[in-house]
Structures are given as structure tokens and as C-alpha cells.
Amino acid sequence: MKRLVIEQEALKSNIAAVKERAGSACIYALLTGDGFGAGIVELAQLLRQEGVGRFAVSEPGEAKILRKAGLVEEEILMLRCTTNREELEELLDLNVVCTVGSADTGMALNAVAEARSTIAEAHIQIDTGMGFGGFLSSEPERILSAYRSLPNVALSGVYTQLHAAKPGGGDAQGQLEEFRQVVQAIHAAGFETGTVHAAGSFALMHWEQAVLDGVRVGSALLGRCRRVRGDGLLRVGHGEVEIEETRWLPKGHTVGNEALVTLKKPTRVAVLPVGYQNGFTVGRSRDAGLWAALRRWWGAKRVCVRINGQRARVIGRVGAIETIVDVTDLKCAAGDVAVFDIDPVYAKGFVREYR
């Protein structure tokens, strides 16, 4: 059996680190992608126990899962605009805070709320350069029109999505300034903005200026955001599988599939029933260039698992459904457990277990 283990104490430690960074700002825990692979319900319940009661999702179905699990009082923010009437009806049924990022999405939400003789709650989304959605920051009048012309929508927040790649936030300074100007324009027109939020995981952990009234945190909860020393986060999530078999292979025998490795000496190997189709060694690195390629190549040569507390190096490339490791100097047998790092968001075919 393949097990994906989520370490509860590490999760709690990360939540504490996030709280410390956020200070007085409210925290929206991002639960998209089944809670980044950690399980949307299990993660939300643990977050609630640790005092985090605001969640953000990207699909009505995610909000429905949370409500059905008993999370009925918590605020849920939908981080995606939609004009689909069925989706909007469901979001209102679930008491979800919607997103308005254009005149069309605002009118669609207002029309559904008006037909139901109710008031829908929403946050305004501002596009400061990412391009995924939202009112353009350069068109303040369109933004203000949402405050003036949507009588059945209560606007309780405004947010943007920052692209911050450098720890100091210098590459996102212009985006944040654009956003601040939009917020000032809304105030100058006599409207309240409600909760103002811009920081995601990376900006929260490494750029204090981006921490406004609220922050949105996803990958930092699992310690799998882009990291620097001293951020206080612990990596959450590891895999466990049992060794299929061990066998001796002679000197000169080849191992692998795409790029064969020729053994330089008789080698005892263990076959593990896990591969890249299960998410083993799959990562979210998007770096480009020669040095990035060299780092990935060098990292692939050093992939290891742990068997009975001992390190065993992967031989050759990780296969689609199986992986071979060198256990020549290890005491192990079929049925022993191999432990390895795996990002929960990419893990497939595992039974998830909180410990």
C-alpha cells in the first residue's frame, strides 16, 4: 500500500509561523487542489482547531465539501470570477463570498441576488499585472462603478495577486503601489474597501510590506513555497511504500528505462512500487536557464529514500510506476518500508494518513 503521511505537528508549527508573520492581518487559508493534496476537509478542520477560520477556494464544489463537513460558520472566499448562473446560485446557497473582477461578473452576481431578493457578499479583484482576472488598476472608474451600480452586492473586500519572486519584494513594489492607489481612489470616492489583501505565501513570508489587512496562504502551510533560510517553515508530507523485492544484479548489467545506467560492480537492488506517475520526484520548479537545468540534473542524481533508517540512493531515473534503489550495504528485505519526500499536491494513488 502506498501511504501519503501528513505530519500534524509540522502543520501546526507552520500555522504558528504563518500567524506570527501575519500579525494582526486575517488569514485566508487557500484550500484549492484538495488542500494542496493534504485533504481539504482534514486540513480545514486542523486549521480551525488552530484558530484559522477563513478559507479560500476556486470551485463551488470545494465550498460545498467544506459546508457538508460541518464548517458552516467559517467565511469562504471564492477566488475566481464567474458569470455562470448555476455556479452563482450554488455559491449563494453555500453563503460564499464571491469575487467581482469585471462589469460582467458584477452584473451577473447582482442579477442572481436580485432575483432571490437577497444581498450577495463579494470582494473586488484588481489586476496589477498577473493577467488572470480582475479590474485593471489603470481603470479606476470601472472599479468605482461596481460600488455605485450593484445594489444587491455588498462589497466587503478588495484584493490583488502579486508576483513576487525576490525575497525583498523589489520586483513587486510597483504592483503593490498600483494596488494602493486603487484603494486610495475607492476611499476618496467615499466607499469603504473592507478587507484589503495582496500577499500570497511567498510575499507573506518574505515581504512585510505586502501584509495588509489580510493574507492568503496555501503552499506555506505545507512548507512547500519558495523558501529562504530562517522562514520557520517545516516541509510537510512524505510517502511510504513497501519493498516489492530485492535482487542481485551483476557487474555490467543495465538499469533504467529512458537513460540506462551500467552497473560498475555487483549490486543488490530493491524495487519500489512508486514512480513519477505517483508524483515521486515531481516538483513545481519553474526556473529556466542553464544553471537551473544543472541544478535539476544534479538533484536527480542525488535522489534517495530511507529504509530502516538508512539512506538508499535511486539508481538511474525514476520510472513511471517503479523505482530501483541501491541496497548493497543495507539490511532490508521485501516488505520493509521505504520512506521518501513527496509533494502532496502531486501525489497520486496514495492513501492519505494524518499522524
C-alpha positions as CSV (number, residue, x, y, z in Angstrom):
1,M,0.0,0.0,0.0
2,K,1.2,3.5,-0.8
3,R,0.7,5.9,2.0
4,L,0.9,9.7,2.0
5,V,1.7,10.8,5.5
6,I,0.8,14.3,6.6
7,E,2.6,15.3,9.8
8,Q,0.2,17.1,12.1
9,E,2.8,18.7,14.4
10,A,4.7,20.1,11.4
11,L,1.5,21.5,10.1
12,K,0.7,23.1,13.4
13,S,4.2,24.6,13.5
14,N,3.8,26.1,10.1
15,I,0.4,27.6,11.0
16,A,2.1,29.2,14.0
17,A,4.8,30.6,11.8
18,V,2.2,32.0,9.4
19,K,0.3,33.6,12.2
20,E,3.5,35.2,13.5
21,R,4.3,36.7,10.1
22,A,0.7,37.8,9.5
23,G,0.5,39.7,12.8
24,S,-2.9,41.4,13.1
25,A,-3.8,40.6,9.5
26,C,-6.6,38.0,9.0
27,I,-5.6,34.7,7.3
28,Y,-7.4,33.1,4.4
29,A,-6.2,29.5,4.2
30,L,-6.1,28.5,0.5
31,L,-7.6,25.1,0.1
32,T,-7.6,24.6,-3.7
33,G,-6.4,21.3,-5.2
34,D,-7.8,19.3,-2.3
35,G,-6.0,21.4,0.2
36,F,-2.8,21.3,-1.8
37,G,-3.0,17.5,-1.6
38,A,-3.3,17.4,2.1
39,G,-7.1,16.8,2.1
40,I,-9.4,19.8,2.0
41,V,-11.6,18.6,5.0
42,E,-8.8,17.3,7.2
43,L,-6.7,20.4,6.6
44,A,-9.6,22.8,7.2
45,Q,-10.5,21.1,10.4
46,L,-7.0,21.2,11.7
47,L,-6.8,24.9,10.7
48,R,-10.0,25.6,12.6
49,Q,-8.6,23.9,15.7
50,E,-5.6,26.2,15.4
51,G,-7.7,29.3,15.2
52,V,-7.9,29.9,11.4
53,G,-11.5,30.3,10.3
54,R,-11.3,31.9,6.9
55,F,-10.8,29.8,3.8
56,A,-10.4,30.5,0.1
57,V,-11.4,28.1,-2.7
58,S,-11.6,28.2,-6.5
59,E,-14.6,25.9,-7.2
60,P,-18.1,25.9,-5.8
61,G,-17.6,22.1,-5.2
62,E,-14.8,22.8,-2.8
63,A,-17.0,25.2,-0.8
64,K,-19.8,22.5,-0.8
65,I,-17.4,19.9,0.6
66,L,-16.4,22.3,3.5
67,R,-20.0,23.1,4.3
68,K,-21.0,19.4,4.3
69,A,-18.1,18.6,6.6
70,G,-19.7,20.9,9.2
71,L,-17.7,24.1,8.5
72,V,-20.8,26.2,8.3
73,E,-19.9,29.3,10.3
74,E,-16.5,29.9,8.7
75,E,-16.1,32.5,5.9
76,I,-15.3,31.0,2.5
77,L,-14.0,33.3,-0.3
78,M,-14.3,32.2,-3.9
79,L,-11.0,33.3,-5.6
80,R,-12.4,33.2,-9.1
81,C,-14.9,35.3,-11.1
82,T,-17.8,33.6,-12.8
83,T,-20.8,34.6,-14.8
84,N,-22.3,31.1,-14.8
85,R,-25.7,31.3,-13.2
86,E,-25.7,27.8,-11.8
87,E,-22.3,28.4,-10.1
88,L,-23.5,31.8,-8.7
89,E,-26.8,30.2,-7.4
90,E,-24.7,27.5,-5.7
91,L,-22.3,30.0,-4.2
92,L,-25.2,32.0,-2.7
93,D,-26.8,28.8,-1.4
94,L,-23.5,28.0,0.3
95,N,-23.1,31.5,1.7
96,V,-19.8,32.0,-0.1
97,V,-18.1,35.4,-0.5
98,C,-17.9,35.8,-4.3
99,T,-15.3,37.7,-6.5
100,V,-16.2,40.5,-8.8
101,G,-13.5,41.3,-11.3
102,S,-15.3,42.9,-14.1
103,A,-18.5,44.7,-15.0
104,D,-19.9,41.5,-16.5
105,T,-19.2,39.4,-13.4
106,G,-20.6,42.1,-11.1
107,M,-23.9,42.4,-13.1
108,A,-24.3,38.6,-13.2
109,L,-23.9,38.3,-9.5
110,N,-26.2,41.2,-8.8
111,A,-28.9,39.8,-11.1
112,V,-28.9,36.4,-9.3
113,A,-29.0,38.1,-5.9
114,E,-31.8,40.4,-7.1
115,A,-33.9,37.5,-8.4
116,R,-33.6,35.9,-5.0
117,S,-34.4,39.1,-3.1
118,T,-31.1,38.9,-1.2
119,I,-27.7,40.5,-0.9
120,A,-24.6,38.7,-2.1
121,E,-21.3,39.4,-0.5
122,A,-18.2,39.8,-2.7
123,H,-14.6,41.1,-2.9
124,I,-13.4,43.2,-5.7
125,Q,-10.4,41.7,-7.6
126,I,-7.8,44.1,-9.1
127,D,-5.4,43.1,-11.9
128,T,-2.0,44.7,-11.2
129,G,-0.1,42.7,-13.8
130,M,-0.7,39.0,-13.4
131,G,-3.5,38.9,-16.0
132,F,-5.5,36.1,-14.6
133,G,-8.5,38.3,-13.8
134,G,-9.8,41.4,-12.2
135,F,-10.4,45.1,-13.0
136,L,-7.4,46.8,-14.5
137,S,-5.7,49.0,-11.9
138,S,-5.4,51.7,-14.6
139,E,-9.2,52.0,-15.0
140,P,-10.4,53.3,-11.6
141,E,-13.7,54.5,-12.9
142,R,-14.7,50.9,-13.9
143,I,-13.8,49.8,-10.4
144,L,-15.9,52.6,-8.8
145,S,-18.8,51.7,-11.0
146,A,-19.0,48.4,-9.2
147,Y,-19.5,50.3,-5.9
148,R,-22.1,52.5,-7.4
149,S,-24.2,50.2,-9.6
150,L,-24.6,46.8,-7.8
151,P,-27.3,47.4,-5.2
152,N,-27.7,43.7,-4.4
153,V,-23.9,43.1,-3.8
154,A,-22.2,44.0,-0.6
155,L,-18.6,44.6,-1.3
156,S,-16.6,43.6,1.8
157,G,-13.1,43.4,0.5
158,V,-10.6,44.2,-2.3
159,Y,-7.6,42.2,-3.3
160,T,-4.9,41.6,-5.9
161,Q,-2.5,38.9,-6.8
162,L,1.2,39.8,-6.6
163,H,4.0,38.3,-8.5
164,A,6.9,38.4,-6.1
165,A,10.0,36.3,-6.9
166,K,12.7,38.1,-4.9
167,P,12.7,38.0,-1.0
168,G,12.9,41.7,-0.7
169,G,9.9,42.2,-2.9
170,G,11.6,44.7,-5.2
171,D,10.1,43.1,-8.3
172,A,6.6,43.5,-6.9
173,Q,6.9,47.0,-5.4
174,G,5.3,48.6,-8.5
175,Q,2.4,46.2,-8.4
176,L,1.7,46.9,-4.7
177,E,1.9,50.7,-5.3
178,E,-0.7,50.4,-8.1
179,F,-2.9,48.5,-5.8
180,R,-2.5,51.0,-3.0
181,Q,-3.5,53.8,-5.5
182,V,-6.7,51.9,-6.4
183,V,-7.6,51.5,-2.7
184,Q,-7.0,55.2,-2.1
185,A,-9.2,56.1,-5.1
186,I,-12.0,54.0,-3.6
187,H,-11.7,55.7,-0.3
188,A,-11.5,59.1,-2.0
189,A,-14.8,58.4,-3.7
190,G,-16.4,57.8,-0.3
191,F,-16.6,54.0,-0.3
192,E,-15.3,51.5,2.3
193,T,-13.0,48.8,1.0
194,G,-13.4,46.3,3.8
195,T,-10.6,43.7,4.0
196,V,-7.6,44.7,1.8
197,H,-5.3,41.8,0.8
198,A,-2.5,41.2,-1.6
199,A,0.0,38.8,-0.2
200,G,0.2,35.1,-1.0
201,S,2.5,32.6,0.7
202,F,5.8,33.9,-0.7
203,A,5.0,37.6,-0.2
204,L,3.8,36.9,3.3
205,M,6.9,35.0,4.4
206,H,9.4,37.3,2.7
207,W,8.0,40.8,2.2
208,E,6.5,42.5,5.2
209,Q,5.1,45.5,3.2
210,A,2.7,43.2,1.4
211,V,0.9,42.2,4.6
212,L,-2.1,44.4,4.6
213,D,-5.5,43.7,6.3
214,G,-5.4,40.0,5.2
215,V,-3.2,37.4,3.6
216,R,-3.9,34.3,1.5
217,V,-1.8,31.3,2.4
218,G,-1.6,27.9,0.7
219,S,1.8,26.3,0.0
220,A,3.4,27.9,3.1
221,L,1.1,25.7,5.2
222,L,2.9,22.7,3.9
223,G,6.3,24.4,3.9
224,R,6.5,24.0,0.2
225,C,6.5,27.6,-1.0
226,R,9.7,29.1,-2.4
227,R,11.9,29.1,0.6
228,V,14.8,31.1,2.2
229,R,16.8,30.4,5.3
230,G,15.1,31.2,8.6
231,D,11.5,31.3,7.4
232,G,10.4,29.0,10.2
233,L,8.6,26.5,8.0
234,L,8.8,22.7,8.0
235,R,8.2,20.6,5.0
236,V,5.0,18.5,5.4
237,G,4.2,15.3,3.6
238,H,6.2,12.1,2.9
239,G,5.4,8.8,1.2
240,E,5.8,5.3,2.3
241,V,5.8,2.1,0.3
242,E,6.8,-1.5,0.9
243,I,9.8,-3.0,-1.0
244,E,8.5,-5.3,-3.7
245,E,11.6,-7.4,-3.8
246,T,15.4,-7.3,-3.5
247,R,17.7,-8.9,-6.1
248,W,21.4,-9.0,-7.0
249,L,22.4,-7.7,-10.4
250,P,25.9,-8.5,-11.9
251,K,28.5,-6.0,-12.9
252,G,27.8,-4.6,-16.4
253,H,24.0,-5.1,-16.1
254,T,22.0,-2.1,-17.2
255,V,19.3,-0.4,-15.1
256,G,16.6,2.1,-16.1
257,N,14.3,2.9,-18.9
258,E,14.9,6.2,-20.7
259,A,18.6,6.5,-19.9
260,L,20.3,3.3,-19.0
261,V,22.9,3.1,-16.2
262,T,25.5,0.4,-16.4
263,L,26.4,-1.1,-13.0
264,K,30.2,-0.9,-12.2
265,K,30.0,-3.7,-9.7
266,P,27.7,-6.4,-8.5
267,T,24.8,-4.5,-6.9
268,R,21.9,-5.5,-4.6
269,V,18.8,-3.5,-5.6
270,A,15.4,-3.0,-4.1
271,V,12.4,-2.4,-6.4
272,L,9.9,0.1,-5.0
273,P,6.3,0.3,-6.4
274,V,6.3,4.0,-6.9
275,G,7.3,6.3,-9.8
276,Y,6.8,9.6,-11.4
277,Q,3.2,8.8,-12.3
278,N,2.6,8.8,-8.5
279,G,4.3,12.1,-8.1
280,F,7.6,10.8,-6.8
281,T,10.3,13.4,-7.6
282,V,7.8,15.6,-9.4
283,G,8.2,19.2,-8.3
284,R,6.9,22.7,-9.1
285,S,10.2,24.3,-10.0
286,R,9.6,26.7,-12.9
287,D,13.1,28.1,-13.1
288,A,14.7,28.3,-16.6
289,G,18.2,28.6,-17.9
290,L,21.4,26.6,-17.9
291,W,22.1,26.8,-14.1
292,A,18.5,25.8,-13.3
293,A,18.9,22.8,-15.6
294,L,22.2,21.8,-14.0
295,R,20.6,22.1,-10.5
296,R,17.7,19.8,-11.6
297,W,20.2,17.3,-13.2
298,W,22.4,17.3,-10.0
299,G,19.3,16.9,-7.8
300,A,18.1,13.9,-9.8
301,K,21.5,12.2,-9.3
302,R,21.1,12.6,-5.5
303,V,17.5,11.3,-5.1
304,C,17.4,9.0,-2.0
305,V,14.9,7.1,0.1
306,R,15.2,5.8,3.6
307,I,14.9,2.2,4.5
308,N,15.1,1.1,8.2
309,G,16.6,4.5,8.9
310,Q,19.3,4.2,6.3
311,R,19.7,6.1,3.1
312,A,19.4,4.3,-0.2
313,R,20.2,6.1,-3.5
314,V,18.0,5.8,-6.5
315,I,19.8,4.2,-9.5
316,G,19.1,5.8,-12.8
317,R,15.9,7.7,-13.4
318,V,12.7,7.2,-11.5
319,G,10.4,5.0,-13.6
320,A,6.7,5.5,-14.4
321,I,5.4,3.1,-11.8
322,E,8.6,1.6,-10.2
323,T,11.9,2.8,-8.9
324,I,15.2,1.0,-8.3
325,V,17.4,1.8,-5.3
326,D,20.8,0.6,-4.3
327,V,20.7,-1.5,-1.1
328,T,24.0,-3.3,-1.4
329,D,25.2,-2.2,2.0
330,L,21.8,-2.1,3.7
331,K,20.0,-4.7,5.8
332,C,16.5,-5.0,4.3
333,A,14.0,-7.4,2.7
334,A,10.8,-7.4,0.8
335,G,8.0,-5.9,2.8
336,D,10.3,-3.4,4.6
337,V,9.1,0.2,4.3
338,A,10.8,2.8,2.2
339,V,10.2,6.5,3.2
340,F,10.7,9.4,0.7
341,D,9.8,13.0,0.3
342,I,6.8,13.8,-1.9
343,D,4.9,17.0,-2.5
344,P,1.2,16.2,-1.6
345,V,-0.1,18.3,-4.4
346,Y,1.4,15.9,-6.9
347,A,0.8,12.6,-5.0
348,K,-1.4,10.1,-6.8
349,G,-2.5,6.6,-5.8
350,F,-1.7,7.1,-2.1
351,V,-3.9,6.5,0.9
352,R,-3.6,9.7,2.9
353,E,-3.0,9.5,6.6
354,Y,-2.6,12.2,9.2
355,R,-0.1,11.4,12.0
